[in-house]
Each structure stands twice: as structure tokens, then as C-alpha cells.
Amino acid sequence: MKNLFSIVACLVFFIGFTQTREQDSLTIQLAFQKSDTTKIETSLLLIKELYNNDEYDKALKYISQTEKLSQNLNYKNGIAEITYYKALIYAFKDDYINSRDNYLKAKELFIQLQDTLHIAKVNNSIALNEIKRGNYNTGLQYSLLALKEFEKRNLKQELLTAYKCLARAYFQINNQSKATEYYSKALEIEKQSNNNNNNNKGSIEVLEKLASLYSLQKEHRKSIDYYEQILKQIPSENDSLRGEILPKLGGEYLQFNEYDKALEHLVKGLRLNRSLNNSHGILVSLNNLGALNLHRKHLKYAEIQLYEAKDIANAIDDKQEQLKNYGLLKSLDSTNKRFDRAFIWQKEYYQLQNELEQAEIKPQTEEETPQIINNLGISSKVNKEVSKNEQEPVKTQKEFDRLRLIFYGLLGAIAILSTFLILIYLKRNSRLKYTRELEEKNERIEIQNEAILEQTKHLEDINKVKDRLFSIVSHDLKDSLTSIKGFIDLLKDGSLTHEEFKSLIPELSDNANNASLLLFNLLNWSKSQMQSLESNPTLFDLQEVFTDKINLLEQSMEKKGIILRDKTLRDFVYADRSMVEIIIQNILTNSIKFSKEGDTITIANQISNGKSIISISDTGVGISKENQQKLFKSSSFTTIGTKNEKGTGLGLTICKELVELNHGRIWVESDLNIGTTFYVELPKSNPQD
């Protein structure tokens, strides 16, 4: 190790000595050269050497002397390059105004010299300067101008700078695909350069940018590949960079549920960042570990890690990780059924998200439009001409009298024309008034006709409802009641033994239940059709309704051999409770009707975008695409159940109307012979608030 330090020290000394020797050599040459263009060229080499070695103040002294000599000799090449180096140094010192002025002056001079390479270099430098200021669109235009010349000449180093410049600008204006394209091009040049000088510092920077971009674009496998390449290239002593990469890589593996790999990288990253006291690295590690433990249902570990991450995010004001932390805390408390706290985290999440979105929409401060100079450097002059008023000759008395007569004649003509126009205006007003009265009468008649037509249609609809009710009552309800009456008559006449009666009780119960549900649906449907059904919303717990309906229909499910999976959670909705009971009972009854022995019915609920979503799934016979189009229609549609159960076709129609009365929506997803899922979305608070 001691020998290694000695070698490094010698290399540093040798490099420093070589640089000093080069500067001294150029300084000595300047001292003995005559004041001509050769001296200017030597001075430019020295200025370039000083600039590359970050000795800006010393470079400015030589720039001042060389500029005077170039102006005295009228040496335009020297003036142009001196102006360009001045702009570079001012840009490094964050003197935006002076750097921009000198860039534009240098560009004008290079245009006059028709030096296309230096014009491209100036354009690229202006692009870097503008992007640094946040003027991304302006920077893009300049950089694209420079890129054409660099690509034509295949200048690797200049292309590398231009590609990085463009990638950064496109990233800032949220064009991630273009940013990825130019970072990829920069990486190719970096790889060629690294093969020649074994310096991989630049390529690590570009690899990290590409990994982050692919992560944002949800291409997590590519992101993993680039992060893995970075880990292979990081020098063994660079623990800080390794500490930044490991938790990000663990987070990418988490996207594919590769928990073991994710855990390995996240734990390594957390330990390394704690040893380095790197708050950002600790924060990323804890957030991703919290997400991992949340996925694996290790909720206690997740809670400890996420709350520690929350405190660090607040301390270092890392908004992006804070946003991610709020989302994870919301999921944690929802899983733990602490919905009051989950609601708070959800509110914090959306507030911070809006704040970040507003920050991204800040207008860019575009500066003055660059001065445009033609290739020949010729400026046009505009000559102003002063027109002089000449006095007209004095009029004679005769001419004056003639003009006066013309004037009086014009006045008379104007008076006659005005009178004529007034008469036309009055007549037109009278006609318009008459026309307006006619239009108002026609509108009143049309409104009356529309009201009569609407009443007629309403009466026709009520008549259809009446006919439909009589049809159902005379057919389906009559069948159920006749069956019940038949059982009672047999029992009354003593035609049934006690054992026969006991065996017929389940069938009697089914008939009674069917008649009850049918009558229940008929009453609600007829009320809705006659426009007298109103919602009376309150805040209540959905899980209580699920429990009541499961108890009510449990016997029917057991009889058919259907398995029930209850995955419901406590969740409060703002709706009419009795209507929600009708909706859930109808959908559950449908699921039982179209399920076979051994099938499964699953009921669940969840929160999404501030609303509650109920799902009732079955593994029954399913619904064809053609029949799915007929559901929820006003005209009834029904099919026979798996045990020949009949229906009226009103259940889902009633469900749709009741859901919409409560400001919700209902839809279905189904595959034939696979199963069906009905979804109901209901508000969690008063929509009018």
C-alpha cells in the first residue's frame, strides 16, 4: 500500500511538472518573439494551456495583452479566438451577461472568417450556457446547430459534449426518449475513449443517467443492466458512488418481485450509506426496504423503516422520495385497516404531487434573440427622406364662391339622405317588432307541444310499466304463489305425511324466497320507472351490509355446494344504505344462480381515487360477449340458472338505476365458462361537497 501511494505521488508530480514545463516553454517563446501574428498564435496556445489547467485569472492577463496586439495588427483570427476564450472564462465564473456578449461577438467574427468549426464550437458553448441558466429550448437550438458540423467532421470530444448537452436539455423538457437517444450516443463515444485511455469516470456518469431514464420509462430490465455495469466499473475505493447505486438497483429488482436480489442490494446499500452517513442513500434504501417488506407482508419492519425514511426526507427536503414515502405509508395503513391514517397520507401525497407538478410548469426565462449576421457581414442602411410641405396658391374670390355652393349642396344632400335613412330605420324596427312577436308566439306553441308530447310519452312509459308488471305478476309471481298454495292445500287436506312435509320444506322455502325477492325487485323497479324513487344517502360501513347479505344467502350457497371467499374490509361510503343492500343482494343472488357445485364466489372491496369499489366474482358459467351487451338495459333480459332457476330480468336493471341514483357506476367483466365479476363504484363523501 505504501508503494502504491508513492507511485501515485510520483505520477501527480510528473503530470504537474509536465504541465508547468509546457507553460514555461510557451512563456519563454513569447518573451523572445516579435510583436506579430506568430506571437499572437503562441499566446493563444498559452491561454489554451492555462484555461485547460483552470488558471483563469492568469489566462485573462494574457488575453488582455493578446487582444491589444491583435487589434493593433487587425488580426481577425486572433481577435475572434481571444473573444471566444474570454466568453469561456466568463461562463465558468457564472458571469452570464459578459459570457453571452463575448460568445455572440466571437460568432460574428467567425462568420466573417467563414470558420464553420469555430462557429459550431461557439454555438455549443452558448447552448451549455443557456441550459445552465434554464433556457432549455434556446440551448437545444444552438446545440443542434453545432451538432451537424461536429458529426460531419467526426470530432469525438466535441460530439461527446454536444450529446450530453442535448440529452440534459431534452430531459429537462420531459422528452425522455430523446434524452435516452443522446445519452446512448454519448455512451458509445465514452466506450471508445475509455478503450484508449482506461478512464471510465465519464462512462459511469452516462450509465447512471441512462439507468435513471429507463427506470422513469418503466423499462426496469434495461435499468438493471446499466446499474450492474456501473457496479462493475466503480473503483474499489469509491464507496460513496456504490452507496448511491446499490439501493437504486435493489428498487429496480423489486419491480420484478425478485425479493432476494432486491433484499441483498438494499441491505448492502443501507449498511454502506449508514457508515458513510449519506442521508440520501439511507433514505432511498429505507423507502425501498419498506416497499419490499410491505410486499412480503412484514408490516412491522415496513412501518419502522418507512417512518425513519419519513423523518430523513423531511430533514433533507427530498421531495421525490418524500412523495414515494407518503404513498407507501398510505398502503401500509390501508393494509393494517387504519383507514383514518391512510386518508391523511393520501391527502399529503396529492398535495405534494400537485406542488411538484406546479414547480415543473415554471416558465423558462428565454433571453434576447441572438443577433443574426449574414455570411458576408454586410449591414443594410435605411435612408430617411424628409418631405417638405409646399404652400398652395391663394384662392380667388370666384373659386371660393364655387366651393361654398358645392358645400351647401352637399349639406342638403346629406339632410335628404339622413331623412330617408331615418324612415327606413323606423319601418325596419316596426317590421322587426312584428316578426319578434310572431317568433315568441311560435316558441310558446312549440313549448306547449313539447310538454304535451312529453306527457304523452310519460303516460306511454307508465302504461308499459303497468303491462310489464301484470305480465310478471301473472306469470312468475303467480307460479311461485301457486306452488306455495299447493303445498299448503296438501298439508291442509292431510295428504302429506310428516316425513314428506319435512322433505318438501326446503323447496317451499325457496319458492317463498323467490316470490319475496321478485316482489321486492318489482316494487323498486316500478317506483324507479314512475320517477318516484329518491336516494337518501348517509355514511355507513359496507362490511356490515356484506355480513347481513352473506347470512341471508348462506343457506342457498350451501345447498348448491358453492364456496364463499369473504375478502371485505371496513370501508365507509356515502350512499342510500337500503339501495346498496338491494344492489349487493341482487348481484350475489345472480352469482349463486349461475354457479355450479364446487364453484367459488369472492366478495371484496377497495379504495381507488377517493372512491370505494365493490367486486363480486364467481367461477360460474360466465356471460358471452353478445349477452354482456344486453345487461343493464331497460328491456328485461334473463336466462335459466344452473339448476333451472328462473328470473324476471329486472335485477341488474334495478341495480344500474340505484347505483346511478347514488352517483356511482356499475360494470361487468366476464369470460364464457370461466367466470364473471361485477364491479360497483360508490362515493366515499358527498359529491356536491
SVG drawing of the C-alpha trace seen along z (x, -y; Angstrom):
<svg xmlns="http://www.w3.org/2000/svg" viewBox="-109 -87 123 127">
<polyline fill="none" stroke="black" stroke-width="0.4" points="0.0,0.0 2.9,-2.4 4.5,-1.7 1.1,-2.4 0.9,-5.8 4.5,-6.6 3.7,-5.7 0.5,-7.9 2.5,-10.8 5.2,-10.5 2.6,-10.5 0.9,-13.6 4.3,-15.3 5.3,-14.2 2.0,-15.4 2.2,-18.8 5.8,-19.1 5.0,-18.4 2.2,-21.0 4.4,-23.6 7.2,-22.8 4.8,-23.3 3.6,-26.7 7.2,-27.8 8.3,-26.9 5.5,-28.9 6.2,-31.9 9.9,-31.9 8.9,-31.8 6.6,-34.8 9.4,-36.8 11.7,-36.5 9.1,-36.7 8.4,-39.9 5.1,-41.6 3.5,-39.9 0.9,-37.2 3.3,-34.5 3.4,-35.9 -0.4,-36.0 -0.6,-32.3 1.9,-31.4 0.0,-33.5 -3.2,-31.7 -1.5,-28.3 -0.5,-29.5 -4.0,-30.8 -5.5,-27.5 -3.0,-25.7 -3.9,-27.9 -7.6,-27.5 -7.3,-23.7 -5.4,-23.8 -8.1,-26.1 -5.8,-29.1 -8.4,-31.5 -7.1,-34.8 -3.6,-34.2 -5.2,-33.4 -7.2,-36.7 -3.9,-38.7 -2.5,-37.1 -5.9,-37.6 -5.8,-41.3 -2.3,-41.7 -3.0,-39.5 -6.3,-41.3 -4.5,-44.7 -1.8,-43.2 -4.4,-41.6 -6.4,-44.8 -3.2,-46.8 -2.3,-44.3 -6.0,-43.9 -5.5,-40.2 -9.2,-38.9 -8.3,-35.3 -6.6,-36.3 -9.4,-38.7 -12.0,-36.0 -10.3,-33.3 -9.4,-35.8 -13.1,-36.8 -14.1,-33.1 -11.7,-32.3 -13.0,-35.4 -16.5,-34.1 -15.5,-30.6 -13.8,-32.1 -16.8,-34.4 -19.1,-31.4 -17.0,-29.4 -17.2,-32.4 -21.1,-32.5 -20.9,-35.9 -23.8,-35.2 -24.1,-38.7 -20.4,-39.0 -20.1,-35.4 -23.1,-35.7 -22.0,-39.1 -18.5,-37.7 -19.9,-34.5 -22.1,-36.5 -19.1,-38.8 -16.9,-35.7 -19.6,-34.1 -19.9,-37.2 -16.2,-37.3 -16.0,-33.6 -18.9,-34.1 -16.9,-36.8 -13.9,-34.5 -16.2,-31.6 -14.7,-29.4 -17.5,-26.8 -15.8,-24.7 -15.3,-27.6 -18.9,-28.7 -20.1,-25.2 -17.9,-25.4 -19.3,-28.8 -22.9,-27.5 -22.3,-24.5 -20.8,-26.8 -23.8,-29.1 -26.0,-26.0 -24.2,-24.9 -24.5,-28.5 -28.3,-28.7 -29.0,-25.3 -27.1,-26.2 -29.5,-29.2 -32.6,-27.0 -33.3,-28.3 -33.6,-24.7 -35.3,-25.4 -32.8,-28.1 -30.0,-25.7 -31.4,-23.0 -31.5,-25.1 -27.8,-26.2 -26.6,-22.7 -28.4,-21.2 -26.7,-23.8 -23.3,-22.8 -24.0,-19.0 -24.2,-19.0 -20.7,-20.4 -19.2,-18.0 -20.8,-15.0 -19.6,-16.0 -16.0,-16.2 -16.4,-13.2 -14.9,-15.2 -15.3,-12.8 -14.7,-15.1 -16.9,-17.9 -19.6,-15.3 -19.5,-14.0 -20.0,-17.4 -22.9,-18.2 -24.6,-14.8 -24.5,-15.3 -25.8,-18.9 -28.7,-17.8 -29.6,-14.9 -29.6,-17.2 -31.9,-19.7 -34.3,-17.1 -34.5,-15.6 -35.4,-18.9 -38.2,-19.5 -39.5,-15.9 -38.6,-14.4 -37.2,-11.2 -37.0,-9.3 -34.7,-12.0 -32.7,-12.3 -32.1,-8.5 -31.1,-8.6 -28.4,-11.2 -27.1,-9.7 -26.8,-6.4 -24.7,-8.1 -22.6,-9.8 -22.0,-6.3 -20.7,-4.9 -18.1,-7.7 -17.2,-7.2 -16.6,-3.5 -14.3,-4.2 -12.5,-6.8 -12.2,-4.5 -10.6,-1.8 -7.9,-4.3 -7.1,-5.9 -8.7,-3.5 -10.6,-6.3 -14.2,-5.2 -15.3,-8.2 -17.3,-9.7 -19.0,-6.5 -20.1,-5.8 -21.9,-9.2 -23.6,-8.5 -24.5,-4.9 -26.2,-6.3 -28.2,-8.8 -29.4,-6.1 -30.3,-3.8 -32.4,-6.5 -34.1,-7.3 -35.0,-3.7 -36.4,-3.5 -38.6,-6.5 -39.8,-4.9 -40.7,-1.7 -38.1,0.3 -36.7,1.7 -34.8,4.6 -32.6,2.2 -32.2,0.0 -30.9,3.1 -28.4,3.9 -26.9,0.3 -26.8,0.3 -25.0,3.6 -22.4,2.2 -21.8,-0.7 -21.1,1.6 -18.6,3.5 -16.8,0.3 -16.8,-1.6 -13.3,-1.8 -13.0,0.2 -12.3,-3.0 -15.4,-4.9 -17.8,-3.8 -20.0,-6.9 -21.0,-6.1 -21.5,-2.5 -23.8,-3.6 -25.9,-5.6 -26.2,-2.8 -27.0,0.2 -30.4,-1.0 -31.5,-2.1 -30.6,1.3 -32.5,3.0 -35.5,0.9 -35.4,2.0 -35.2,5.7 -38.3,5.0 -40.3,4.1 -40.0,7.7 -40.7,9.2 -37.2,10.6 -37.2,10.1 -34.0,12.0 -31.8,10.0 -33.6,6.8 -33.0,7.5 -29.3,8.3 -28.6,5.0 -30.8,2.9 -29.2,4.2 -25.7,3.7 -26.7,0.2 -28.2,-0.7 -25.2,0.5 -22.8,-1.3 -24.7,-4.6 -25.0,-4.4 -21.2,-4.0 -20.8,-7.0 -23.5,-9.0 -25.1,-9.6 -28.6,-10.7 -29.9,-10.5 -28.6,-6.9 -30.1,-5.9 -33.5,-7.4 -33.6,-5.6 -32.6,-2.3 -35.2,-2.6 -38.0,-3.5 -37.3,-0.5 -36.9,1.8 -40.2,0.6 -41.8,1.3 -40.2,4.8 -41.5,5.7 -44.9,4.3 -45.0,6.7 -43.9,9.6 -46.5,8.7 -43.7,8.0 -45.7,5.0 -43.9,4.2 -40.5,4.0 -42.1,1.9 -43.5,-0.5 -40.2,-1.1 -38.3,-1.6 -40.9,-3.9 -41.2,-6.2 -37.4,-6.5 -37.4,-7.4 -40.1,-10.0 -38.0,-11.8 -34.9,-11.8 -37.0,-13.0 -38.3,-15.9 -34.8,-16.7 -33.1,-16.9 -36.2,-18.1 -36.1,-15.4 -39.5,-15.9 -39.4,-12.9 -38.5,-10.4 -41.0,-12.1 -43.8,-11.6 -42.8,-7.9 -42.8,-7.6 -46.3,-9.1 -47.6,-6.6 -46.0,-3.6 -47.4,-4.9 -50.9,-5.1 -50.6,-1.5 -49.2,-0.3 -52.1,-1.9 -54.7,-0.6 -53.3,2.9 -53.4,2.5 -57.0,1.2 -56.1,-2.1 -58.1,-4.0 -58.2,-7.3 -54.4,-7.5 -54.3,-6.2 -56.6,-9.0 -54.2,-11.6 -51.2,-10.1 -53.3,-10.1 -54.1,-13.8 -50.4,-14.6 -49.4,-12.6 -51.7,-14.5 -50.8,-17.9 -47.0,-17.2 -47.7,-15.8 -49.6,-19.0 -46.7,-21.1 -44.1,-19.2 -46.3,-19.4 -46.6,-23.2 -42.9,-23.5 -42.3,-21.7 -44.6,-24.1 -42.5,-27.2 -41.9,-29.3 -38.4,-29.2 -36.6,-32.6 -35.7,-33.0 -33.3,-35.8 -32.9,-38.1 -32.9,-36.6 -29.4,-36.0 -28.1,-38.6 -28.3,-37.4 -25.4,-38.4 -25.1,-37.3 -22.1,-35.4 -20.6,-38.4 -21.0,-40.7 -22.8,-43.4 -25.4,-45.5 -28.1,-47.4 -28.7,-51.2 -32.1,-52.8 -32.2,-56.3 -34.8,-58.6 -36.3,-61.2 -37.8,-64.5 -40.8,-65.7 -41.5,-69.4 -44.9,-70.9 -45.4,-73.5 -47.8,-76.3 -50.7,-76.3 -51.5,-79.5 -54.2,-81.9 -57.7,-81.1 -59.6,-83.7 -63.0,-85.0 -64.8,-83.3 -63.3,-79.9 -64.2,-80.4 -67.8,-81.1 -67.9,-78.0 -66.6,-75.8 -69.2,-77.4 -72.1,-76.4 -70.7,-72.9 -70.5,-72.8 -74.2,-73.9 -75.3,-71.4 -73.6,-68.6 -75.2,-69.7 -78.7,-69.5 -77.9,-66.1 -76.8,-64.8 -80.0,-66.1 -82.3,-64.4 -80.3,-61.2 -80.5,-61.3 -84.3,-61.7 -84.6,-58.8 -82.4,-56.6 -84.4,-57.5 -87.7,-56.5 -86.1,-53.2 -84.9,-52.6 -88.4,-53.2 -90.1,-50.9 -87.4,-48.3 -88.0,-48.5 -91.7,-48.1 -91.2,-45.0 -88.7,-43.5 -91.1,-44.1 -93.9,-42.3 -91.5,-39.4 -90.3,-39.1 -93.9,-38.8 -94.7,-36.1 -91.5,-34.2 -92.4,-34.4 -95.9,-33.1 -94.4,-30.2 -91.9,-29.4 -94.8,-29.3 -96.8,-26.9 -93.6,-24.7 -93.1,-24.6 -96.7,-23.6 -96.4,-20.9 -93.2,-19.6 -94.9,-19.4 -97.9,-17.5 -95.5,-15.1 -93.5,-14.6 -96.7,-13.9 -97.9,-11.5 -94.6,-9.7 -94.6,-9.6 -98.1,-8.1 -97.0,-5.5 -94.0,-4.6 -96.2,-4.2 -98.6,-2.1 -95.6,0.1 -94.6,0.5 -98.1,1.5 -98.2,4.1 -94.8,5.4 -95.9,5.7 -99.1,7.5 -97.1,9.9 -94.6,10.7 -97.2,10.9 -99.4,13.2 -96.5,15.4 -93.5,15.6 -95.2,14.4 -98.2,16.5 -96.1,19.6 -94.3,19.1 -97.5,18.4 -99.4,21.2 -96.7,23.6 -96.8,22.4 -100.6,22.6 -100.4,26.2 -98.1,27.2 -100.5,25.6 -103.6,27.3 -101.9,30.7 -100.9,30.1 -104.4,28.9 -106.1,31.9 -103.7,34.3 -102.4,35.7 -98.8,35.3 -97.2,37.4 -94.9,35.6 -91.8,37.0 -93.0,35.9 -93.7,32.4 -90.2,32.2 -88.6,33.2 -90.6,30.5 -89.8,27.7 -86.6,26.6 -88.4,26.4 -91.2,24.4 -88.7,22.1 -87.0,21.5 -90.4,20.7 -91.1,18.2 -87.7,16.6 -88.1,16.3 -91.5,14.8 -90.2,12.3 -87.2,11.3 -89.3,11.0 -91.9,8.8 -89.1,6.7 -87.5,6.1 -90.8,5.4 -91.7,2.7 -88.4,1.0 -88.3,1.2 -91.8,-0.1 -91.0,-3.0 -87.9,-3.9 -89.8,-3.7 -92.5,-6.0 -89.8,-8.5 -90.7,-8.4 -87.6,-6.7 -85.2,-9.0 -81.9,-8.4 -81.4,-9.2 -77.6,-9.0 -75.8,-8.5 -72.3,-7.5 -72.2,-3.7 -69.8,-0.8 -70.0,1.5 -68.7,4.5 -71.9,4.6 -74.0,4.8 -71.8,7.7 -72.2,9.6 -76.0,9.2 -76.3,10.4 -73.9,13.3 -76.0,14.5 -79.2,14.2 -77.9,16.1 -75.6,18.6 -78.2,21.4 -78.7,21.0 -74.9,21.3 -74.6,24.3 -77.5,26.0 -75.7,25.6 -72.3,26.5 -70.7,23.1 -67.6,21.9 -67.6,18.3 -64.4,16.2 -65.0,13.1 -62.2,10.5 -64.2,7.5 -62.7,4.6 -64.2,1.9 -64.9,-1.0 -67.3,-3.8 -69.4,-5.0 -71.8,-7.9 -75.0,-6.4 -78.5,-5.1 -77.9,-2.0 -81.2,-0.3 -80.4,-0.8 -76.8,0.6 -78.4,3.6 -80.6,4.2 -77.6,3.9 -75.4,6.4 -78.3,8.9 -79.2,8.9 -75.6,9.4 -74.9,12.1 -78.2,13.9 -77.1,13.8 -73.7,15.2 -75.4,18.1 -77.8,18.6 -75.1,19.1 -72.6,21.1 -72.3,24.9 -71.4,27.2 -67.7,26.6 -67.6,23.1 -66.3,20.1 -67.8,16.7 -65.4,14.0 -66.6,10.6 -64.1,7.8 -63.8,4.0 -61.0,1.5 -60.3,-2.3 -59.3,-3.8 -59.0,-7.6 -61.1,-8.5 -63.9,-6.1 -64.9,-2.7 -65.1,0.2 -67.1,3.3 -66.3,6.5 -68.4,9.8 -66.7,12.6 -67.8,16.1 -66.2,19.0 -69.5,20.0 -70.7,20.4 -69.8,16.8 -71.6,14.5 -71.0,14.4 -69.9,11.1 -73.2,10.9 -75.2,11.3 -73.0,8.8 -74.3,6.1 -77.9,6.9 -77.2,6.4 -78.4,3.2 -80.8,2.4 -84.3,1.1 -85.8,4.1 -85.6,7.2 -83.1,10.0 -82.9,13.3 -81.5,16.8 -82.0,20.0 -79.7,20.7 -77.5,23.8 -80.4,25.6 -83.1,24.2 -83.7,21.1 -85.9,18.6 -85.7,14.8 -87.5,11.6 -84.5,9.9 -85.2,6.9 -82.4,7.3 -79.5,5.8 -81.7,3.0 -82.7,2.1 -79.0,2.3 -77.9,-0.1 -80.6,-2.7 -80.0,-2.5 -76.2,-2.9 -76.7,-5.9 -79.1,-7.5 -76.2,-7.3 -73.7,-9.0 -71.9,-5.7 -71.3,-3.3 -71.6,0.4 -69.9,2.6 -69.1,6.3 -66.2,8.4 -66.8,11.9 -65.5,14.8 -67.7,17.7 -67.1,20.9 -64.5,19.1 -66.5,16.7 -67.9,13.3 -67.0,10.2 -69.4,7.4 -67.9,4.0 -69.8,1.2 -68.1,-2.1 -69.6,-4.4 -68.6,-7.8 -66.9,-8.0 -68.2,-11.5 -71.0,-13.8 -70.1,-14.6 -71.8,-18.0 -69.2,-19.0"/>
</svg>
